[in-house]
Amino acid sequence: MKLLIALALVGIIAALASAGVFMLKKSRNGDGRDSKMARALALRVGLSIALFLFVLFSYWMGWVQPSGLPVNR
C-alpha cells in the first residue's frame, strides 16, 4: 500500500517536472510546447485526483488507518 502511494507521488512530481521543462524549453518554431505542457499538467491533476480517491477508498475498505496526533493534546 505504501509503495503504491509513493509511486503515485513520484509520478505526480515527475509530471510536474516535465511540465516545467516544457515551459522553460525554447522551441524554434513555437508549436507543440504549450500543448505538451498542458498535457503534462493535466496528467498531474489526474494523478492527484486518482491518488486522493484511492486513499479515500482505502480508508473506506479498512486498508489504511489514520495515525494522527491524539485529540486530547
CHARMM-style PDB file with segment names, atoms N, HN, CA, C and O in Angstrom:
ATOM      1  N   MET     1       0.826  -1.184   0.000  1.00  0.00      PROA
ATOM      2  CA  MET     1       0.000   0.000   0.000  1.00  0.00      PROA
ATOM      3  C   MET     1       0.875   1.256   0.000  1.00  0.00      PROA
ATOM      4  O   MET     1       0.647   2.183  -0.777  1.00  0.00      PROA
ATOM      5  N   LYS     2       1.884   1.272   0.885  1.00  0.00      PROA
ATOM      6  HN  LYS     2       2.069   0.519   1.516  1.00  0.00      PROA
ATOM      7  CA  LYS     2       2.767   2.428   0.966  1.00  0.00      PROA
ATOM      8  C   LYS     2       3.559   2.602  -0.325  1.00  0.00      PROA
ATOM      9  O   LYS     2       3.811   3.724  -0.764  1.00  0.00      PROA
ATOM     10  N   LEU     3       3.943   1.497  -0.917  1.00  0.00      PROA
ATOM     11  HN  LEU     3       3.738   0.586  -0.560  1.00  0.00      PROA
ATOM     12  CA  LEU     3       4.701   1.556  -2.166  1.00  0.00      PROA
ATOM     13  C   LEU     3       3.862   2.150  -3.291  1.00  0.00      PROA
ATOM     14  O   LEU     3       4.357   2.954  -4.080  1.00  0.00      PROA
ATOM     15  N   LEU     4       2.610   1.762  -3.365  1.00  0.00      PROA
ATOM     16  HN  LEU     4       2.207   1.108  -2.723  1.00  0.00      PROA
ATOM     17  CA  LEU     4       1.718   2.277  -4.403  1.00  0.00      PROA
ATOM     18  C   LEU     4       1.509   3.783  -4.249  1.00  0.00      PROA
ATOM     19  O   LEU     4       1.522   4.515  -5.239  1.00  0.00      PROA
ATOM     20  N   ILE     5       1.319   4.243  -3.026  1.00  0.00      PROA
ATOM     21  HN  ILE     5       1.308   3.648  -2.222  1.00  0.00      PROA
ATOM     22  CA  ILE     5       1.149   5.673  -2.779  1.00  0.00      PROA
ATOM     23  C   ILE     5       2.440   6.429  -3.095  1.00  0.00      PROA
ATOM     24  O   ILE     5       2.400   7.516  -3.670  1.00  0.00      PROA
ATOM     25  N   ALA     6       3.568   5.861  -2.723  1.00  0.00      PROA
ATOM     26  HN  ALA     6       3.600   4.978  -2.255  1.00  0.00      PROA
ATOM     27  CA  ALA     6       4.857   6.502  -3.017  1.00  0.00      PROA
ATOM     28  C   ALA     6       5.098   6.593  -4.523  1.00  0.00      PROA
ATOM     29  O   ALA     6       5.593   7.608  -5.013  1.00  0.00      PROA
ATOM     30  N   LEU     7       4.751   5.544  -5.250  1.00  0.00      PROA
ATOM     31  HN  LEU     7       4.348   4.720  -4.851  1.00  0.00      PROA
ATOM     32  CA  LEU     7       4.909   5.572  -6.709  1.00  0.00      PROA
ATOM     33  C   LEU     7       3.990   6.610  -7.349  1.00  0.00      PROA
ATOM     34  O   LEU     7       4.376   7.278  -8.309  1.00  0.00      PROA
ATOM     35  N   ALA     8       2.794   6.743  -6.828  1.00  0.00      PROA
ATOM     36  HN  ALA     8       2.480   6.201  -6.048  1.00  0.00      PROA
ATOM     37  CA  ALA     8       1.876   7.765  -7.348  1.00  0.00      PROA
ATOM     38  C   ALA     8       2.427   9.165  -7.087  1.00  0.00      PROA
ATOM     39  O   ALA     8       2.344  10.034  -7.955  1.00  0.00      PROA
ATOM     40  N   LEU     9       2.983   9.387  -5.908  1.00  0.00      PROA
ATOM     41  HN  LEU     9       3.050   8.681  -5.203  1.00  0.00      PROA
ATOM     42  CA  LEU     9       3.571  10.695  -5.611  1.00  0.00      PROA
ATOM     43  C   LEU     9       4.773  10.990  -6.501  1.00  0.00      PROA
ATOM     44  O   LEU     9       4.959  12.127  -6.935  1.00  0.00      PROA
ATOM     45  N   VAL    10       5.583   9.981  -6.773  1.00  0.00      PROA
ATOM     46  HN  VAL    10       5.432   9.058  -6.421  1.00  0.00      PROA
ATOM     47  CA  VAL    10       6.714  10.163  -7.686  1.00  0.00      PROA
ATOM     48  C   VAL    10       6.214  10.496  -9.085  1.00  0.00      PROA
ATOM     49  O   VAL    10       6.794  11.342  -9.766  1.00  0.00      PROA
ATOM     50  N   GLY    11       5.140   9.835  -9.520  1.00  0.00      PROA
ATOM     51  HN  GLY    11       4.669   9.148  -8.967  1.00  0.00      PROA
ATOM     52  CA  GLY    11       4.560  10.140 -10.831  1.00  0.00      PROA
ATOM     53  C   GLY    11       4.020  11.555 -10.904  1.00  0.00      PROA
ATOM     54  O   GLY    11       4.159  12.216 -11.933  1.00  0.00      PROA
ATOM     55  N   ILE    12       3.410  12.027  -9.835  1.00  0.00      PROA
ATOM     56  HN  ILE    12       3.297  11.490  -8.999  1.00  0.00      PROA
ATOM     57  CA  ILE    12       2.887  13.393  -9.793  1.00  0.00      PROA
ATOM     58  C   ILE    12       4.035  14.397  -9.888  1.00  0.00      PROA
ATOM     59  O   ILE    12       3.946  15.381 -10.622  1.00  0.00      PROA
ATOM     60  N   ILE    13       5.100  14.146  -9.152  1.00  0.00      PROA
ATOM     61  HN  ILE    13       5.173  13.346  -8.556  1.00  0.00      PROA
ATOM     62  CA  ILE    13       6.254  15.052  -9.184  1.00  0.00      PROA
ATOM     63  C   ILE    13       6.937  15.005 -10.543  1.00  0.00      PROA
ATOM     64  O   ILE    13       7.401  16.033 -11.037  1.00  0.00      PROA
ATOM     65  N   ALA    14       7.004  13.824 -11.156  1.00  0.00      PROA
ATOM     66  HN  ALA    14       6.627  12.989 -10.755  1.00  0.00      PROA
ATOM     67  CA  ALA    14       7.613  13.710 -12.486  1.00  0.00      PROA
ATOM     68  C   ALA    14       6.789  14.470 -13.529  1.00  0.00      PROA
ATOM     69  O   ALA    14       7.362  15.119 -14.404  1.00  0.00      PROA
ATOM     70  N   ALA    15       5.466  14.402 -13.451  1.00  0.00      PROA
ATOM     71  HN  ALA    15       5.001  13.874 -12.740  1.00  0.00      PROA
ATOM     72  CA  ALA    15       4.617  15.137 -14.394  1.00  0.00      PROA
ATOM     73  C   ALA    15       4.790  16.641 -14.198  1.00  0.00      PROA
ATOM     74  O   ALA    15       4.811  17.395 -15.171  1.00  0.00      PROA
ATOM     75  N   LEU    16       4.912  17.080 -12.949  1.00  0.00      PROA
ATOM     76  HN  LEU    16       4.895  16.468 -12.158  1.00  0.00      PROA
ATOM     77  CA  LEU    16       5.126  18.498 -12.673  1.00  0.00      PROA
ATOM     78  C   LEU    16       6.486  18.951 -13.204  1.00  0.00      PROA
ATOM     79  O   LEU    16       6.603  20.038 -13.768  1.00  0.00      PROA
ATOM     80  N   ALA    17       7.505  18.122 -13.025  1.00  0.00      PROA
ATOM     81  HN  ALA    17       7.410  17.238 -12.567  1.00  0.00      PROA
ATOM     82  CA  ALA    17       8.839  18.461 -13.514  1.00  0.00      PROA
ATOM     83  C   ALA    17       8.869  18.518 -15.044  1.00  0.00      PROA
ATOM     84  O   ALA    17       9.501  19.403 -15.620  1.00  0.00      PROA
ATOM     85  N   SER    18       8.192  17.582 -15.695  1.00  0.00      PROA
ATOM     86  HN  SER    18       7.679  16.863 -15.226  1.00  0.00      PROA
ATOM     87  CA  SER    18       8.181  17.613 -17.153  1.00  0.00      PROA
ATOM     88  C   SER    18       7.429  18.827 -17.675  1.00  0.00      PROA
ATOM     89  O   SER    18       7.800  19.383 -18.709  1.00  0.00      PROA
ATOM     90  N   ALA    19       6.377  19.250 -16.979  1.00  0.00      PROA
ATOM     91  HN  ALA    19       6.076  18.799 -16.139  1.00  0.00      PROA
ATOM     92  CA  ALA    19       5.684  20.479 -17.383  1.00  0.00      PROA
ATOM     93  C   ALA    19       6.611  21.683 -17.236  1.00  0.00      PROA
ATOM     94  O   ALA    19       6.603  22.582 -18.076  1.00  0.00      PROA
ATOM     95  N   GLY    20       7.400  21.701 -16.184  1.00  0.00      PROA
ATOM     96  HN  GLY    20       7.407  20.971 -15.501  1.00  0.00      PROA
ATOM     97  CA  GLY    20       8.363  22.785 -16.006  1.00  0.00      PROA
ATOM     98  C   GLY    20       9.424  22.804 -17.088  1.00  0.00      PROA
ATOM     99  O   GLY    20       9.830  23.870 -17.552  1.00  0.00      PROA
ATOM    100  N   VAL    21       9.871  21.630 -17.488  1.00  0.00      PROA
ATOM    101  HN  VAL    21       9.541  20.764 -17.111  1.00  0.00      PROA
ATOM    102  CA  VAL    21      10.857  21.545 -18.564  1.00  0.00      PROA
ATOM    103  C   VAL    21      10.258  22.037 -19.871  1.00  0.00      PROA
ATOM    104  O   VAL    21      10.911  22.777 -20.606  1.00  0.00      PROA
ATOM    105  N   PHE    22       9.028  21.640 -20.173  1.00  0.00      PROA
ATOM    106  HN  PHE    22       8.497  21.038 -19.576  1.00  0.00      PROA
ATOM    107  CA  PHE    22       8.375  22.098 -21.396  1.00  0.00      PROA
ATOM    108  C   PHE    22       8.141  23.608 -21.366  1.00  0.00      PROA
ATOM    109  O   PHE    22       8.190  24.265 -22.407  1.00  0.00      PROA
ATOM    110  N   MET    23       7.887  24.159 -20.180  1.00  0.00      PROA
ATOM    111  HN  MET    23       7.847  23.625 -19.335  1.00  0.00      PROA
ATOM    112  CA  MET    23       7.658  25.595 -20.071  1.00  0.00      PROA
ATOM    113  C   MET    23       8.953  26.367 -20.321  1.00  0.00      PROA
ATOM    114  O   MET    23       8.939  27.411 -20.973  1.00  0.00      PROA
ATOM    115  N   LEU    24      10.060  25.859 -19.809  1.00  0.00      PROA
ATOM    116  HN  LEU    24      10.071  25.011 -19.279  1.00  0.00      PROA
ATOM    117  CA  LEU    24      11.332  26.573 -19.936  1.00  0.00      PROA
ATOM    118  C   LEU    24      12.062  26.291 -21.242  1.00  0.00      PROA
ATOM    119  O   LEU    24      12.955  27.047 -21.626  1.00  0.00      PROA
ATOM    120  N   LYS    25      11.698  25.229 -21.919  1.00  0.00      PROA
ATOM    121  HN  LYS    25      10.973  24.616 -21.607  1.00  0.00      PROA
ATOM    122  CA  LYS    25      12.379  24.836 -23.150  1.00  0.00      PROA
ATOM    123  C   LYS    25      11.991  25.789 -24.280  1.00  0.00      PROA
ATOM    124  O   LYS    25      10.813  26.075 -24.495  1.00  0.00      PROA
ATOM    125  N   LYS    26      12.985  26.262 -24.981  1.00  0.00      PROA
ATOM    126  HN  LYS    26      13.942  26.029 -24.807  1.00  0.00      PROA
ATOM    127  CA  LYS    26      12.724  27.152 -26.107  1.00  0.00      PROA
ATOM    128  C   LYS    26      12.599  26.320 -27.370  1.00  0.00      PROA
ATOM    129  O   LYS    26      13.442  25.473 -27.664  1.00  0.00      PROA
ATOM    130  N   SER    27      11.536  26.576 -28.107  1.00  0.00      PROA
ATOM    131  HN  SER    27      10.851  27.264 -27.869  1.00  0.00      PROA
ATOM    132  CA  SER    27      11.367  25.865 -29.369  1.00  0.00      PROA
ATOM    133  C   SER    27      11.626  26.825 -30.523  1.00  0.00      PROA
ATOM    134  O   SER    27      11.421  28.033 -30.403  1.00  0.00      PROA
ATOM    135  N   ARG    28      12.067  26.281 -31.614  1.00  0.00      PROA
ATOM    136  HN  ARG    28      12.233  25.300 -31.711  1.00  0.00      PROA
ATOM    137  CA  ARG    28      12.439  27.118 -32.746  1.00  0.00      PROA
ATOM    138  C   ARG    28      11.217  27.662 -33.488  1.00  0.00      PROA
ATOM    139  O   ARG    28      11.185  28.830 -33.873  1.00  0.00      PROA
ATOM    140  N   ASN    29      10.221  26.813 -33.683  1.00  0.00      PROA
ATOM    141  HN  ASN    29      10.247  25.863 -33.370  1.00  0.00      PROA
ATOM    142  CA  ASN    29       9.053  27.262 -34.438  1.00  0.00      PROA
ATOM    143  C   ASN    29       7.855  27.557 -33.539  1.00  0.00      PROA
ATOM    144  O   ASN    29       6.838  28.042 -34.035  1.00  0.00      PROA
ATOM    145  N   GLY    30       7.935  27.286 -32.251  1.00  0.00      PROA
ATOM    146  HN  GLY    30       8.761  26.892 -31.848  1.00  0.00      PROA
ATOM    147  CA  GLY    30       6.901  27.673 -31.306  1.00  0.00      PROA
ATOM    148  C   GLY    30       5.710  26.746 -31.197  1.00  0.00      PROA
ATOM    149  O   GLY    30       4.811  27.014 -30.400  1.00  0.00      PROA
ATOM    150  N   ASP    31       5.662  25.678 -31.957  1.00  0.00      PROA
ATOM    151  HN  ASP    31       6.392  25.461 -32.605  1.00  0.00      PROA
ATOM    152  CA  ASP    31       4.489  24.794 -31.870  1.00  0.00      PROA
ATOM    153  C   ASP    31       4.796  23.578 -31.012  1.00  0.00      PROA
ATOM    154  O   ASP    31       5.918  23.070 -31.014  1.00  0.00      PROA
ATOM    155  N   GLY    32       3.811  23.126 -30.293  1.00  0.00      PROA
ATOM    156  HN  GLY    32       2.900  23.539 -30.290  1.00  0.00      PROA
ATOM    157  CA  GLY    32       3.953  21.910 -29.510  1.00  0.00      PROA
ATOM    158  C   GLY    32       4.359  22.110 -28.075  1.00  0.00      PROA
ATOM    159  O   GLY    32       4.076  21.254 -27.237  1.00  0.00      PROA
ATOM    160  N   ARG    33       5.011  23.206 -27.760  1.00  0.00      PROA
ATOM    161  HN  ARG    33       5.241  23.901 -28.441  1.00  0.00      PROA
ATOM    162  CA  ARG    33       5.487  23.406 -26.400  1.00  0.00      PROA
ATOM    163  C   ARG    33       4.321  23.593 -25.440  1.00  0.00      PROA
ATOM    164  O   ARG    33       4.285  22.977 -24.375  1.00  0.00      PROA
ATOM    165  N   ASP    34       3.372  24.437 -25.814  1.00  0.00      PROA
ATOM    166  HN  ASP    34       3.402  24.937 -26.680  1.00  0.00      PROA
ATOM    167  CA  ASP    34       2.239  24.704 -24.928  1.00  0.00      PROA
ATOM    168  C   ASP    34       1.341  23.493 -24.768  1.00  0.00      PROA
ATOM    169  O   ASP    34       0.834  23.235 -23.676  1.00  0.00      PROA
ATOM    170  N   SER    35       1.139  22.746 -25.845  1.00  0.00      PROA
ATOM    171  HN  SER    35       1.551  22.955 -26.732  1.00  0.00      PROA
ATOM    172  CA  SER    35       0.271  21.565 -25.742  1.00  0.00      PROA
ATOM    173  C   SER    35       0.921  20.466 -24.907  1.00  0.00      PROA
ATOM    174  O   SER    35       0.232  19.757 -24.174  1.00  0.00      PROA
ATOM    175  N   LYS    36       2.232  20.321 -25.009  1.00  0.00      PROA
ATOM    176  HN  LYS    36       2.792  20.897 -25.604  1.00  0.00      PROA
ATOM    177  CA  LYS    36       2.924  19.329 -24.185  1.00  0.00      PROA
ATOM    178  C   LYS    36       2.880  19.710 -22.716  1.00  0.00      PROA
ATOM    179  O   LYS    36       2.703  18.853 -21.849  1.00  0.00      PROA
ATOM    180  N   MET    37       3.042  21.003 -22.438  1.00  0.00      PROA
ATOM    181  HN  MET    37       3.186  21.699 -23.142  1.00  0.00      PROA
ATOM    182  CA  MET    37       2.994  21.467 -21.056  1.00  0.00      PROA
ATOM    183  C   MET    37       1.592  21.286 -20.486  1.00  0.00      PROA
ATOM    184  O   MET    37       1.441  20.853 -19.344  1.00  0.00      PROA
ATOM    185  N   ALA    38       0.574  21.612 -21.263  1.00  0.00      PROA
ATOM    186  HN  ALA    38       0.697  21.964 -22.190  1.00  0.00      PROA
ATOM    187  CA  ALA    38      -0.804  21.460 -20.797  1.00  0.00      PROA
ATOM    188  C   ALA    38      -1.140  19.989 -20.573  1.00  0.00      PROA
ATOM    189  O   ALA    38      -1.842  19.653 -19.619  1.00  0.00      PROA
ATOM    190  N   ARG    39      -0.651  19.117 -21.435  1.00  0.00      PROA
ATOM    191  HN  ARG    39      -0.081  19.390 -22.211  1.00  0.00      PROA
ATOM    192  CA  ARG    39      -0.893  17.681 -21.267  1.00  0.00      PROA
ATOM    193  C   ARG    39      -0.221  17.152 -20.010  1.00  0.00      PROA
ATOM    194  O   ARG    39      -0.798  16.333 -19.296  1.00  0.00      PROA
ATOM    195  N   ALA    40       0.999  17.615 -19.732  1.00  0.00      PROA
ATOM    196  HN  ALA    40       1.468  18.281 -20.312  1.00  0.00      PROA
ATOM    197  CA  ALA    40       1.706  17.178 -18.531  1.00  0.00      PROA
ATOM    198  C   ALA    40       1.002  17.677 -17.265  1.00  0.00      PROA
ATOM    199  O   ALA    40       0.920  16.950 -16.275  1.00  0.00      PROA
ATOM    200  N   LEU    41       0.495  18.913 -17.296  1.00  0.00      PROA
ATOM    201  HN  LEU    41       0.562  19.503 -18.100  1.00  0.00      PROA
ATOM    202  CA  LEU    41      -0.223  19.430 -16.130  1.00  0.00      PROA
ATOM    203  C   LEU    41      -1.561  18.720 -15.945  1.00  0.00      PROA
ATOM    204  O   LEU    41      -1.987  18.477 -14.816  1.00  0.00      PROA
ATOM    205  N   ALA    42      -2.220  18.388 -17.050  1.00  0.00      PROA
ATOM    206  HN  ALA    42      -1.874  18.585 -17.967  1.00  0.00      PROA
ATOM    207  CA  ALA    42      -3.476  17.637 -16.952  1.00  0.00      PROA
ATOM    208  C   ALA    42      -3.221  16.241 -16.386  1.00  0.00      PROA
ATOM    209  O   ALA    42      -4.030  15.730 -15.612  1.00  0.00      PROA
ATOM    210  N   LEU    43      -2.115  15.630 -16.764  1.00  0.00      PROA
ATOM    211  HN  LEU    43      -1.457  16.046 -17.392  1.00  0.00      PROA
ATOM    212  CA  LEU    43      -1.754  14.326 -16.216  1.00  0.00      PROA
ATOM    213  C   LEU    43      -1.496  14.427 -14.715  1.00  0.00      PROA
ATOM    214  O   LEU    43      -1.887  13.542 -13.954  1.00  0.00      PROA
ATOM    215  N   ARG    44      -0.836  15.509 -14.290  1.00  0.00      PROA
ATOM    216  HN  ARG    44      -0.518  16.228 -14.908  1.00  0.00      PROA
ATOM    217  CA  ARG    44      -0.570  15.706 -12.866  1.00  0.00      PROA
ATOM    218  C   ARG    44      -1.866  15.868 -12.077  1.00  0.00      PROA
ATOM    219  O   ARG    44      -2.009  15.303 -10.993  1.00  0.00      PROA
ATOM    220  N   VAL    45      -2.792  16.623 -12.608  1.00  0.00      PROA
ATOM    221  HN  VAL    45      -2.676  17.082 -13.489  1.00  0.00      PROA
ATOM    222  CA  VAL    45      -4.069  16.806 -11.928  1.00  0.00      PROA
ATOM    223  C   VAL    45      -4.830  15.486 -11.871  1.00  0.00      PROA
ATOM    224  O   VAL    45      -5.420  15.150 -10.844  1.00  0.00      PROA
ATOM    225  N   GLY    46      -4.815  14.745 -12.967  1.00  0.00      PROA
ATOM    226  HN  GLY    46      -4.336  15.018 -13.801  1.00  0.00      PROA
ATOM    227  CA  GLY    46      -5.493  13.445 -12.993  1.00  0.00      PROA
ATOM    228  C   GLY    46      -4.894  12.462 -12.002  1.00  0.00      PROA
ATOM    229  O   GLY    46      -5.624  11.746 -11.315  1.00  0.00      PROA
ATOM    230  N   LEU    47      -3.582  12.422 -11.926  1.00  0.00      PROA
ATOM    231  HN  LEU    47      -2.989  13.003 -12.484  1.00  0.00      PROA
ATOM    232  CA  LEU    47      -2.920  11.537 -10.965  1.00  0.00      PROA
ATOM    233  C   LEU    47      -3.213  11.955  -9.529  1.00  0.00      PROA
ATOM    234  O   LEU    47      -3.395  11.102  -8.660  1.00  0.00      PROA
ATOM    235  N   SER    48      -3.259  13.253  -9.275  1.00  0.00      PROA
ATOM    236  HN  SER    48      -3.111  13.946  -9.980  1.00  0.00      PROA
ATOM    237  CA  SER    48      -3.551  13.738  -7.925  1.00  0.00      PROA
ATOM    238  C   SER    48      -4.966  13.360  -7.503  1.00  0.00      PROA
ATOM    239  O   SER    48      -5.184  12.919  -6.374  1.00  0.00      PROA
ATOM    240  N   ILE    49      -5.922  13.531  -8.401  1.00  0.00      PROA
ATOM    241  HN  ILE    49      -5.745  13.889  -9.318  1.00  0.00      PROA
ATOM    242  CA  ILE    49      -7.305  13.170  -8.089  1.00  0.00      PROA
ATOM    243  C   ILE    49      -7.435  11.665  -7.889  1.00  0.00      PROA
ATOM    244  O   ILE    49      -8.124  11.213  -6.974  1.00  0.00      PROA
ATOM    245  N   ALA    50      -6.774  10.893  -8.741  1.00  0.00      PROA
ATOM    246  HN  ALA    50      -6.215  11.260  -9.484  1.00  0.00      PROA
ATOM    247  CA  ALA    50      -6.829   9.432  -8.613  1.00  0.00      PROA
ATOM    248  C   ALA    50      -6.214   8.980  -7.293  1.00  0.00      PROA
ATOM    249  O   ALA    50      -6.745   8.077  -6.646  1.00  0.00      PROA
ATOM    250  N   LEU    51      -5.108   9.589  -6.887  1.00  0.00      PROA
ATOM    251  HN  LEU    51      -4.677  10.322  -7.413  1.00  0.00      PROA
ATOM    252  CA  LEU    51      -4.479   9.229  -5.613  1.00  0.00      PROA
ATOM    253  C   LEU    51      -5.385   9.582  -4.442  1.00  0.00      PROA
ATOM    254  O   LEU    51      -5.508   8.800  -3.499  1.00  0.00      PROA
ATOM    255  N   PHE    52      -6.017  10.745  -4.488  1.00  0.00      PROA
ATOM    256  HN  PHE    52      -5.916  11.381  -5.253  1.00  0.00      PROA
ATOM    257  CA  PHE    52      -6.924  11.152  -3.427  1.00  0.00      PROA
ATOM    258  C   PHE    52      -8.095  10.175  -3.310  1.00  0.00      PROA
ATOM    259  O   PHE    52      -8.452   9.755  -2.210  1.00  0.00      PROA
ATOM    260  N   LEU    53      -8.686   9.819  -4.446  1.00  0.00      PROA
ATOM    261  HN  LEU    53      -8.396  10.160  -5.340  1.00  0.00      PROA
ATOM    262  CA  LEU    53      -9.805   8.877  -4.428  1.00  0.00      PROA
ATOM    263  C   LEU    53      -9.362   7.490  -3.963  1.00  0.00      PROA
ATOM    264  O   LEU    53     -10.123   6.794  -3.290  1.00  0.00      PROA
ATOM    265  N   PHE    54      -8.143   7.083  -4.314  1.00  0.00      PROA
ATOM    266  HN  PHE    54      -7.526   7.649  -4.860  1.00  0.00      PROA
ATOM    267  CA  PHE    54      -7.637   5.792  -3.870  1.00  0.00      PROA
ATOM    268  C   PHE    54      -7.425   5.765  -2.361  1.00  0.00      PROA
ATOM    269  O   PHE    54      -7.715   4.764  -1.707  1.00  0.00      PROA
ATOM    270  N   VAL    55      -6.915   6.875  -1.807  1.00  0.00      PROA
ATOM    271  HN  VAL    55      -6.679   7.689  -2.339  1.00  0.00      PROA
ATOM    272  CA  VAL    55      -6.724   6.935  -0.352  1.00  0.00      PROA
ATOM    273  C   VAL    55      -8.075   6.908   0.365  1.00  0.00      PROA
ATOM    274  O   VAL    55      -8.217   6.236   1.386  1.00  0.00      PROA
ATOM    275  N   LEU    56      -9.058   7.626  -0.156  1.00  0.00      PROA
ATOM    276  HN  LEU    56      -8.942   8.172  -0.986  1.00  0.00      PROA
ATOM    277  CA  LEU    56     -10.397   7.577   0.436  1.00  0.00      PROA
ATOM    278  C   LEU    56     -10.989   6.171   0.362  1.00  0.00      PROA
ATOM    279  O   LEU    56     -11.576   5.692   1.333  1.00  0.00      PROA
ATOM    280  N   PHE    57     -10.838   5.516  -0.774  1.00  0.00      PROA
ATOM    281  HN  PHE    57     -10.362   5.905  -1.563  1.00  0.00      PROA
ATOM    282  CA  PHE    57     -11.336   4.154  -0.938  1.00  0.00      PROA
ATOM    283  C   PHE    57     -10.616   3.194  -0.003  1.00  0.00      PROA
ATOM    284  O   PHE    57     -11.237   2.299   0.570  1.00  0.00      PROA
ATOM    285  N   SER    58      -9.310   3.378   0.154  1.00  0.00      PROA
ATOM    286  HN  SER    58      -8.806   4.105  -0.312  1.00  0.00      PROA
ATOM    287  CA  SER    58      -8.537   2.520   1.048  1.00  0.00      PROA
ATOM    288  C   SER    58      -8.985   2.693   2.495  1.00  0.00      PROA
ATOM    289  O   SER    58      -9.056   1.717   3.241  1.00  0.00      PROA
ATOM    290  N   TYR    59      -9.284   3.911   2.893  1.00  0.00      PROA
ATOM    291  HN  TYR    59      -9.227   4.704   2.287  1.00  0.00      PROA
ATOM    292  CA  TYR    59      -9.781   4.152   4.244  1.00  0.00      PROA
ATOM    293  C   TYR    59     -11.154   3.506   4.420  1.00  0.00      PROA
ATOM    294  O   TYR    59     -11.426   2.896   5.454  1.00  0.00      PROA
ATOM    295  N   TRP    60     -12.009   3.636   3.425  1.00  0.00      PROA
ATOM    296  HN  TRP    60     -11.788   4.132   2.585  1.00  0.00      PROA
ATOM    297  CA  TRP    60     -13.352   3.048   3.488  1.00  0.00      PROA
ATOM    298  C   TRP    60     -13.282   1.520   3.579  1.00  0.00      PROA
ATOM    299  O   TRP    60     -14.081   0.906   4.287  1.00  0.00      PROA
ATOM    300  N   MET    61     -12.340   0.911   2.873  1.00  0.00      PROA
ATOM    301  HN  MET    61     -11.691   1.409   2.298  1.00  0.00      PROA
ATOM    302  CA  MET    61     -12.188  -0.546   2.899  1.00  0.00      PROA
ATOM    303  C   MET    61     -11.449  -1.029   4.145  1.00  0.00      PROA
ATOM    304  O   MET    61     -11.450  -2.228   4.422  1.00  0.00      PROA
ATOM    305  N   GLY    62     -10.822  -0.136   4.898  1.00  0.00      PROA
ATOM    306  HN  GLY    62     -10.821   0.838   4.673  1.00  0.00      PROA
ATOM    307  CA  GLY    62     -10.104  -0.516   6.100  1.00  0.00      PROA
ATOM    308  C   GLY    62      -8.667  -0.918   5.852  1.00  0.00      PROA
ATOM    309  O   GLY    62      -8.027  -1.495   6.731  1.00  0.00      PROA
ATOM    310  N   TRP    63      -8.146  -0.625   4.669  1.00  0.00      PROA
ATOM    311  HN  TRP    63      -8.666  -0.157   3.955  1.00  0.00      PROA
ATOM    312  CA  TRP    63      -6.769  -0.983   4.353  1.00  0.00      PROA
ATOM    313  C   TRP    63      -5.774  -0.056   5.037  1.00  0.00      PROA
ATOM    314  O   TRP    63      -4.660  -0.474   5.352  1.00  0.00      PROA
ATOM    315  N   VAL    64      -6.154   1.186   5.267  1.00  0.00      PROA
ATOM    316  HN  VAL    64      -7.059   1.526   5.011  1.00  0.00      PROA
ATOM    317  CA  VAL    64      -5.294   2.155   5.964  1.00  0.00      PROA
ATOM    318  C   VAL    64      -6.061   2.704   7.155  1.00  0.00      PROA
ATOM    319  O   VAL    64      -7.288   2.794   7.129  1.00  0.00      PROA
ATOM    320  N   GLN    65      -5.335   3.066   8.187  1.00  0.00      PROA
ATOM    321  HN  GLN    65      -4.338   2.993   8.208  1.00  0.00      PROA
ATOM    322  CA  GLN    65      -5.925   3.629   9.387  1.00  0.00      PROA
ATOM    323  C   GLN    65      -5.244   4.964   9.678  1.00  0.00      PROA
ATOM    324  O   GLN    65      -4.034   5.096   9.494  1.00  0.00      PROA
ATOM    325  N   PRO    66      -6.013   5.951  10.132  1.00  0.00      PROA
ATOM    326  CA  PRO    66      -5.379   7.237  10.465  1.00  0.00      PROA
ATOM    327  C   PRO    66      -4.488   7.086  11.699  1.00  0.00      PROA
ATOM    328  O   PRO    66      -4.799   6.323  12.613  1.00  0.00      PROA
ATOM    329  N   SER    67      -3.404   7.804  11.709  1.00  0.00      PROA
ATOM    330  HN  SER    67      -3.151   8.424  10.967  1.00  0.00      PROA
ATOM    331  CA  SER    67      -2.475   7.726  12.845  1.00  0.00      PROA
ATOM    332  C   SER    67      -1.980   9.122  13.201  1.00  0.00      PROA
ATOM    333  O   SER    67      -0.777   9.349  13.330  1.00  0.00      PROA
ATOM    334  N   GLY    68      -2.905  10.043  13.356  1.00  0.00      PROA
ATOM    335  HN  GLY    68      -3.882   9.859  13.250  1.00  0.00      PROA
ATOM    336  CA  GLY    68      -2.547  11.430  13.657  1.00  0.00      PROA
ATOM    337  C   GLY    68      -2.276  11.644  15.125  1.00  0.00      PROA
ATOM    338  O   GLY    68      -2.116  10.687  15.882  1.00  0.00      PROA
ATOM    339  N   LEU    69      -2.225  12.894  15.529  1.00  0.00      PROA
ATOM    340  HN  LEU    69      -2.355  13.672  14.915  1.00  0.00      PROA
ATOM    341  CA  LEU    69      -1.997  13.254  16.925  1.00  0.00      PROA
ATOM    342  C   LEU    69      -3.232  12.926  17.751  1.00  0.00      PROA
ATOM    343  O   LEU    69      -4.347  12.926  17.229  1.00  0.00      PROA
ATOM    344  N   PRO    70      -3.042  12.646  19.036  1.00  0.00      PROA
ATOM    345  CA  PRO    70      -4.198  12.416  19.913  1.00  0.00      PROA
ATOM    346  C   PRO    70      -5.070  13.668  20.015  1.00  0.00      PROA
ATOM    347  O   PRO    70      -4.563  14.788  19.962  1.00  0.00      PROA
ATOM    348  N   VAL    71      -6.377  13.474  20.159  1.00  0.00      PROA
ATOM    349  HN  VAL    71      -6.788  12.564  20.202  1.00  0.00      PROA
ATOM    350  CA  VAL    71      -7.318  14.587  20.187  1.00  0.00      PROA
ATOM    351  C   VAL    71      -7.164  15.407  21.459  1.00  0.00      PROA
ATOM    352  O   VAL    71      -7.282  16.631  21.405  1.00  0.00      PROA
ATOM    353  N   ASN    72      -6.909  14.790  22.582  1.00  0.00      PROA
ATOM    354  HN  ASN    72      -6.813  13.795  22.626  1.00  0.00      PROA
ATOM    355  CA  ASN    72      -6.846  15.477  23.869  1.00  0.00      PROA
ATOM    356  C   ASN    72      -5.461  16.029  24.170  1.00  0.00      PROA
ATOM    357  O   ASN    72      -5.036  15.980  25.324  1.00  0.00      PROA
ATOM    358  N   ARG    73      -4.779  16.521  23.243  1.00  0.00      PROA
ATOM    359  HN  ARG    73      -5.124  16.561  22.305  1.00  0.00      PROA
ATOM    360  CA  ARG    73      -3.432  17.013  23.442  1.00  0.00      PROA
ATOM    361  C   ARG    73      -3.409  18.492  23.611  1.00  0.00      PROA
ATOM    362  OT1 ARG    73      -2.341  19.076  23.791  1.00  0.00      PROA
TER     363      ARG     73
END
